[in-house]
Amino acid sequence: MVEKLKIRRVVFYIMALACLAAIAYIGHGWFYWAATIRELLTENKQLKQAITNLTLEDQIGYAKVISQENRDGKLFTNVRFVETARDDKLKKVLEKNYIVEGDIVHFDALIVKFGDKMVMDGKEKALYLWRRVYGENTAPENGLTIEEPGREPQRYKDLLNLLPENQRNLFWTNIWELANNPDQLKGYGIKAVYGNVVYSKLRKGLIYVFKISPTGQLYPETVPDMYE
């Protein structure tokens, strides 16, 4: 009986030490992450210069209907989404086709704004990150991906080219995470405007140009497709 008690105590102590070690490891990892992102956002002058160099944008892409057809009594829209370059509205940086149920299509974007702490000229700057496409009968979380979350977006491919790859990855990982935790980087003057969804009833023969209003919000502008 005494031997069993001793064994139980030894096992208990081992398990307790293992738990403490795990907590210490996780705590150290979180502290390292917090310290690393803090240093990047507060001390890296190249990053701040890159954010400061962001120019005002008034157009960030467009969409057009390729075809529409009925299947078993349901309408499906084949839509082509095009993301355009920051410095050239005619240059495509990303192009994808999506099959969406219905003719009302939602385009979901994450808008990230940078305040005084992150810019050198005192003027607010913003990033526009395309997230997903979905129809009116589809839940947003089941939408079709536009840009891969966590990765460097195509239209900002050259934004951080002066930073090493590990710092670029750290920055974009944390920026995308704002979609899940918009206040995560609030202390650094970075805020996210999530749930910014543009939707329209799409039909063939029109191009839906995604514009940015003076207040920084997205809206669609419809123009005829001259190539139809």
C-alpha positions in Angstrom: 0.0 0.0 0.0 2.8 2.4 0.9 4.6 1.6 -2.3 1.5 2.4 -4.4 1.2 5.7 -2.6 4.8 6.5 -3.4 4.3 5.6 -7.0 1.2 7.8 -7.3 3.0 10.7 -5.8 5.9 10.3 -8.2 3.5 10.1 -11.1 1.6 13.2 -9.8 4.9 15.2 -9.5 6.0 14.2 -13.0 2.6 15.2 -14.5 2.7 18.5 -12.6 6.2 19.3 -13.8 5.2 18.4 -17.4 2.2 20.8 -17.2 4.3 23.6 -15.8 6.8 23.1 -18.6 4.1 23.2 -21.2 2.6 26.4 -19.7 6.1 28.0 -19.6 6.7 27.0 -23.2 3.4 28.4 -24.5 3.9 31.5 -22.4 7.4 32.0 -23.8 6.1 31.5 -27.4 3.3 34.0 -26.9 5.8 36.5 -25.3 8.2 36.0 -28.3 5.4 36.5 -30.8 4.2 39.7 -29.0 7.7 41.0 -28.7 8.4 40.3 -32.3 5.3 41.9 -33.8 5.7 44.8 -31.4 9.3 45.4 -32.6 8.3 45.1 -36.3 5.4 47.6 -35.9 7.1 50.1 -33.7 10.8 50.0 -34.6 11.0 49.0 -38.3 11.4 52.3 -40.2 11.3 50.5 -43.6 7.9 49.1 -42.8 6.6 52.5 -41.7 8.0 54.1 -44.9 6.3 51.4 -47.0 3.0 52.1 -45.3 3.5 55.9 -45.7 4.2 55.3 -49.4 0.7 53.8 -49.9 -1.2 56.0 -52.3 -4.9 56.8 -52.4 -6.8 54.3 -54.5 -10.1 54.7 -56.3 -10.4 51.3 -58.0 -9.3 47.9 -56.9 -10.8 45.4 -59.4 -13.9 44.4 -61.3 -16.1 41.5 -62.1 -18.1 40.3 -65.1 -20.5 37.5 -65.9 -19.2 34.8 -68.2 -22.4 32.8 -68.4 -25.6 32.0 -66.5 -27.5 28.8 -66.6 -30.3 26.9 -64.8 -29.6 23.5 -63.3 -32.4 21.5 -61.7 -34.5 24.6 -61.3 -31.6 26.7 -59.8 -29.8 29.6 -61.4 -26.0 29.5 -61.4 -23.7 32.4 -62.4 -20.2 31.9 -63.8 -18.4 35.1 -62.7 -14.9 36.3 -63.5 -13.2 38.3 -60.8 -10.2 40.5 -61.6 -7.9 42.2 -59.1 -6.0 45.1 -60.6 -2.6 46.6 -59.9 -2.3 49.6 -57.5 -0.5 51.7 -60.1 -2.3 50.6 -63.2 -6.0 49.9 -63.4 -5.6 48.0 -66.7 -3.0 45.6 -65.3 -4.4 42.3 -63.9 -2.6 40.9 -60.8 -5.1 38.2 -60.1 -7.9 36.6 -62.1 -10.3 33.8 -61.1 -13.6 32.3 -62.2 -16.3 31.3 -59.8 -19.5 29.4 -60.1 -22.0 30.9 -57.7 -25.6 29.9 -57.0 -28.0 32.6 -57.9 -27.4 36.0 -59.6 -26.9 38.1 -56.5 -23.2 37.8 -55.7 -21.3 39.1 -52.7 -17.7 40.2 -52.8 -16.1 40.4 -49.3 -13.2 42.6 -48.5 -11.1 43.4 -45.4 -10.1 47.1 -45.1 -7.2 47.8 -42.8 -6.5 51.4 -41.8 -3.2 52.8 -40.4 -3.2 55.8 -38.1 -0.5 58.3 -37.0 1.6 55.6 -35.2 2.2 53.8 -38.4 2.7 56.6 -41.0 5.3 59.3 -41.2 3.3 62.0 -42.9 0.3 62.0 -40.5 -2.1 61.0 -43.2 -4.3 57.8 -42.7 -3.4 55.0 -45.1 -5.4 51.8 -46.0 -5.0 48.3 -47.4 -7.8 46.6 -49.2 -7.7 42.8 -49.0 -10.2 40.7 -51.0 -11.4 37.7 -49.0 -14.1 35.7 -50.7 -17.1 35.5 -53.1 -20.4 33.9 -52.3 -24.1 33.9 -53.4 -27.1 35.0 -51.4 -27.9 31.4 -50.4 -24.4 30.7 -49.1 -23.1 31.5 -45.7 -20.1 33.9 -45.8 -17.9 31.4 -44.0 -18.5 29.0 -46.9 -17.6 31.5 -49.5 -15.0 30.9 -52.2 -11.5 32.3 -51.5 -10.1 35.2 -53.5 -6.8 35.9 -51.7 -5.2 33.2 -49.5 -5.5 34.4 -45.8 -2.1 34.8 -44.2 -0.3 35.3 -47.5 1.1 38.3 -49.2 -1.8 39.7 -51.4 -1.0 40.0 -55.1 -1.7 43.7 -55.4 0.7 44.5 -52.5 3.4 42.1 -53.8 6.0 44.9 -54.0 4.9 46.9 -51.0 7.4 45.3 -48.5 10.2 44.3 -50.9 12.8 46.0 -48.7 11.9 43.8 -45.7 13.3 40.2 -45.3 10.9 37.4 -46.0 10.3 36.4 -42.4 9.3 40.0 -41.5 7.0 40.2 -44.5 5.3 36.9 -43.5 5.0 38.1 -39.9 3.3 41.3 -41.0 0.8 39.7 -43.4 -0.1 36.9 -41.0 -1.0 39.5 -38.4 -2.8 41.7 -40.8 -5.0 38.9 -42.1 -5.7 37.8 -38.5 -7.6 41.1 -38.0 -10.5 39.5 -39.8 -10.9 37.3 -36.7 -9.7 39.8 -34.1 -10.1 43.4 -35.4 -8.7 44.9 -32.2 -5.6 42.8 -32.0 -3.3 45.6 -33.3 -5.4 48.6 -32.1 -2.6 49.6 -29.7 -0.3 50.2 -32.7 -2.8 52.5 -34.5 -4.0 49.8 -36.8 -7.7 49.1 -37.1 -9.8 46.8 -39.3 -13.1 47.5 -41.0 -14.3 43.9 -41.6 -17.5 42.7 -43.0 -17.2 45.2 -45.9 -19.3 43.4 -48.5 -20.2 44.6 -51.9 -23.1 42.8 -53.6 -25.0 43.2 -56.8 -27.5 41.4 -59.0 -25.2 40.4 -61.8 -26.2 40.0 -65.5 -24.3 39.4 -68.7 -23.1 42.4 -70.8 -22.1 44.5 -67.8 -18.8 45.1 -65.9 -19.0 45.7 -62.2 -16.1 48.0 -61.2 -15.2 48.1 -57.5 -14.5 51.7 -56.5 -13.4 53.3 -53.3 -15.4 56.3 -52.0 -13.7 59.4 -50.4 -14.6 57.8 -46.9 -12.7 54.6 -47.8 -15.8 52.4 -48.4 -16.2 50.0 -51.4 -19.0 50.3 -53.9 -19.8 48.9 -57.3 -20.0 51.0 -60.4 -21.7 49.4 -63.4 -20.5 50.0 -67.0 -21.3 48.3 -70.3 -18.9 45.5 -71.4 -17.7 46.9 -74.8 -16.4 43.5 -75.8 -19.7 41.7 -75.5 
